């Protein structure tokens, strides 16, 4: 029996009688949902019925498909060694803490993971959060005051935007990766502290922050720097240490936020890593840290094992780089326009929202699991299929994806 059928059987009819005010409110919300559907931007969720590997089972399909849209960059989301270690952590420490860190939610394994992340990034200290969204939500209001100013790339992640809304600093947005615009804004500011904020890698386009230029401007105008390196940590750069290492600039960024939920095992968890004074102050005042449950032992165990793997020589980063080059070269040769810069995020640019959705649906029938992205996730007129490469993909799977794109692309006259 299909999973959807099972779920439908288990749903019980609502017995609640809604007030007139509640019914009116529901009508307002339904109108908004109808507008989203009419605009063609309604997001549906395909149901996966297997582990998150390079090949996955999807409800309603009789065969497995190759997953090309997960953040599983190193292929560790279902790694057997990591799974076993997480089980051991559950047996020893339980499955949850039922507490926040400063009450009774700190175990020795939390401190061990923070120490290993600090070692990996070559920084003073680390503070763990439930997710990097929480890390971004919890930092800016703590470290910045109305006397300070923050300069944020206009295409920074939504969690950065929300985090900045919470702080009282003077806020300036600079044009995407436009260093002339950033310099003009820095030059005009007389703030006590100037903080430049950028994604390391921008997730929708796969392009990279111009870190050397950002660091030069920070030094010139006495500013400090912050990177959200979620789409770089663990796999970008020679040994996977992110945007800094990609530019051979280890240690140049003052504060880094990142995640355990993408390349580093794919579960949950985020963190801030940086100077000990920053981390200590966050432990005292950061609201998502102070008022959210500790990470579960299973997730902490996953993070510890991944860190142990990355702190030793391994083939994961090299395999990912090889797969990325193979896909990008093959797609470009076929005539597709691929956005980004040598990054596993390899968006196939199509422009039209319906075209992106139709092609993604057709690709699924060819055994390739991808998703079309359109407004408001990306700007109008820049719809795309965002392909994400993993170290777990085989050469045959990369070839299968390229061939499927060629077949479907020709059907829709995207390529000749």
N, C-alpha and C positions, 0 to 999 in steps of 0.2 A: 504494500500500500504506500502511496506517495506520502511524503511528510506533510505536504499542504493539506491533504485529506485528513490525516490524523489530527493536525492542529485545528481544523474546522470542526471535527467531531468533539474535541475537548472544549471548545468555546461554549459557554453557557449564555443564554439570553439575559440581558440586563433587567433586573427587577426594580430598579430605582425609578421613582417618579420625579422627573426634573421640574423645578419651578419655572415659571414663565421667564424670569430673568436668565436662568441657565439655558433654556431653549433658545432664547434670542441670541445669547452668546455663542452657542453652538452654530447657529445659522450664520453669524458673522464669520466664524472660523471656516465653515464649509464654503462660504463665498470666496474666501482667500484661497482655499485649496482648489476650487474650480478654476480660479484665475491662473494658478500655477499650471494646472493641467492644460488649460487653453493655450498658454504660452509655450507649451512643449518642453517645460523644464522640470516636470514632476519626476522625482527620483524613486524608482522601484528598487527593491532589494532581492537579488537572486539568493537562494538558500543553498549553502554548501553543506554537504552531508559527509564530509571526510576531513582529514587533517589538512592543514594549509601547507601543501607541498607544490612542486612544480606541476604535478598532475592532480586534479581534484575532481570529486564527484559533485554534481549539481542536481538538485531536485528537479525531476521532470525530464532529465536526459538519461539515455540508456548507456552512454559510454563516458569515460573520463575525458576531461578537456585540459589543455595546458594553460596554466594561469600566468598571464602576462600583465596583471595589474595589481599585484600585491607589493607592499613595502618590504617584502621578505628578501632583501638584497643579498644576504649571505646564505640563504637557504636554511636557516637555523630554526625556523618556527616549529618544526617537528623533528628536530635532531634527537636521535635516540639517547645519546650521552647526556644531553641537557635534560631530556624528559626523566631519565633515571635519577639524576641528581635532584631534580625538583621533587620527585617522589620521596627521596630520602629526607629532604628538608621538611616535607609535610609530616612524615612519620616522627621526626625528632621535635619539631617546633609547632605542630598543629597547622590548621589551614587558615587561621586568621588571628588577629591580635585584639579585636574588639576595643580598640583604644587608639588615641593619637600618640604621637611620639613622646611628648614631654610628660605624659601621665604614666602609662605602663605599656607603651607601644614600641619601645626600642629594644630589640634583641641584638645579641652580638653579631648576628649575620647582617643586620642593617649597617652596622659600623664597618664590617668587613667589606661589604659591597661599596660603600662610600669611599673607603680607602683605596680599593682597586680602581674605581673610576678616576680618582685623583691621580693615581699612578699612571693610568693610561693617558690621561690628558696632560700629565706633567704639571699639575697645579697643587695649590696648598690644601684645598679641602673641597668636599662635595656635600650637598644636601639633597635628599631624595624627596620626590613628590609622587602623587598618584599617577600623574601624566605630565608631559611637557606643557600641555595647555595650562595646567595648574602652576607650573614653574613660571611660565610667562605671565600668568595672572597675578602671581604673588611677589614679583621682584620690584617692579618699577615704583609702586607706591611706597615701598620700604626705603629704597636707596635715593629717591629724588624728592625734592621739596619745591615750593613755589619759586625759590631763588634759582632753581636749576632749569636746564633746557634739554629736551630730547629731540634728536633729528632722526626720523624714521623713513626708510625706503617706502615709497607708496604701494609697493606690491608685497610688503611683508605679510606673514601669515596672520590669519584672523585672530589667533590667540595673542599675538603681539599687540594688535590693534585694540583688543578688549583690555589687555593689561595696561596699556597706556591711558585708556579712558579712566582708569581708577586712580591714576596718580595726578598730582596737582602741579607738575612741572609745566613749563612753557613748551608747547608741542609744535613741531615743524615737520612737515612731510616734504621730502625731496623727490624729484622725479627719478624713476626707476634707473638705478645704476648710473645716474647722471652726476658726475663728480663736480662739474662746474656749478650746478645748482646747489649741491651740498656745500661747496666752498662759500658761495655767496651767503648762504644762511648761517654758516659758522662765523663768517667774518662780521656779520651784522649783530651777533649775539654778545652780550656782556654778562651772561649767566655765570653763577658761581661754579657749577659743574655742567659740562657739556657732554652728553652721552649720545654717541652715534649707534644706531640700532639697525641691524640688517639680518635677513636670512643669509645663511652661508650659501645654500643652494635653494633656488626658488622652485617650489614643488610642482607648479603647473607648467613651467617652461623648461626645467632642467638646466637653466643658466646659473651662473656663479657670480657671487658678489665680487666686485673688483677690489679684493682685500688689500693689495699693495697700495693702491691709491687711497683707500679709506684710512689705512694706518698712517700714511704720509700726511694726510689732512689732519688727522687726530694730533699728531705731533706738532704740526704747524700752528694749530689753534688751541692747543692745550686741552684736548678732549679725551675722554675714555671711550672704549669700544665694547660692543656687545654683539654676539652672533647667536642666532638660533641655528644650530647645526644638525637638526634632526635628519635631514636628507643627505648627510655626509658622514656622520659618526659611524665608525666601524668598518667602512668600506671605501671611502674616498681618500685619495692620497696614497702614497707608496705602501704604508702599513695600516691604512684605515683610520688615521687620526683626524680626518676631516679637512675642512677648507684651509685651515692653517697649513697643514702638511702638503696639500695640493700645490700651494704656492711656495713651499719650502720656507714657511714663516712660523714655525712652531714657537709658541709662547708669546706671540705678538698681540693677541686679543686679550682684553682684560677680563671679560666675563663670557662664559659659554653656557647656554642652555641646550639640552638635548634630551633624547628619549631612549628608553629600553624597548619601546614598542614597535620599532621598525627593524633595522638590521640586527639589533642586539637581542635576538630571541623572539621578538614579535608579540610579546605578551602585553604588559602595561608598565607604567612607571616612567617618570621623567626626573630630571635633575638640573641643578645649577652647580657649576664648578668654577672656582676662581680664588681670589684672595681670601685668606682666613677671616678677615674682618667683615667682608661681604657675607660669607656663609654664616658666621656667628650672629650677625644682625638679623639675617633671614630666619634663623632658628628662634629668635626672640619675637619677631614681629610679622612674619609672612603668614597671612591668614589661611591660604589653602594648606599650608603645612601644619599650622596650629590646630585647625578645625577639621582635618580629614583623617580617616583611619590610616594606620601604617600599611605599607605594602605587605601583602601576604607572603609567608615563608616560601611558597612555591615560586612566586615571581622573583623574590630575592635570590633564591637558589638558582633560577634560570640566569639571572644577571651575573651572579658570581661565576658560574661555569662559562658563560660567554666571555667574560673578562679574562678568565684563565686561558681560554683558547686564543684570544686576540693578543695577549701579552707574550705569547710564544710565536715563533715563526710558523706560518701556515700558508696554504695555497688559496684560501678563500678569496682574498682581494684580487690576486692575479687571475683566477678563473673568471671572476666577475668582469674585470677589465677586458679580458679576451672575448667574453660573450657580448659585452656591450659594443665593442668594435665590430664584431661580426654582424650584429643586427643593424647597426647604423650604416655600415658600408653597404650591406645588401639592400637595404631599403632605399638608400640614396641612389644606388646604381639602377634600381628599378624605376626611379623617377618620382619617388615620394619626397615631400619636404619634411625634414625632421628638425624639430627645434632643439635647443640646448647645446651644451658643450661637453662632449666626451663623457657624458654622465648616463648612468643606467636609466634615469628618467628620459625617455625618448619619445616625445609627443609627435604623433603623425598629424600634421596640420591640414585641416580640411575646410575650415571657414564656416560651413553651413551646419547648423545644429541638427536638422533632420538627417542630413547626410551622415553625420557622425553616429547618430543613433542607429540608422539603418545598416551602416557598414558593421558596427559592433554586433548587431543581432545576426547578420549574415556570417560574420567571422565565427560566432559561437557554433553555428551549424557546421563549420569547417574544423571544429575542435579547438578553437582559440578563444580563450576567455579574456575579453577586454571590455572597457566601458567608454562610452562617448561622453565628453565633457563639453558643456555649453554654458551660456549666460544663465545665472549670475556667478557661476563658479569661475568662469573665464570671461574676458570682455566679449561684447557682441561682435560677431563677425570673425571670431578667432576660435571657433569650435574645433575640437580635436579628439583623437583617440590617444590617451596617454598610455603608452606602453612602458612597462617597467621590467627590466632585465634582472635575473637572479643568477648567483653563482651556481645554483642547483640546476639550472637549465642545461640540457645537453646540446651538443652541436646539431643533432638531428632535430631537436625541438625548436631551435632557432631557425633552422632551414624550413621547418614546417610552418612556422609563423610567417616568415617572409613569403613563402609560396602562397599561403592563404591570403595574405594582403594583396599580392599581385592579382590573384584570381578575382577577389572581391573588388579591388581597385579598378580593374578593367571593366567589370560589370557596371560600375557607376561612373565610368569615364574620368576617373581621377588620374589614371595613368594610361598610356597607350599600350 
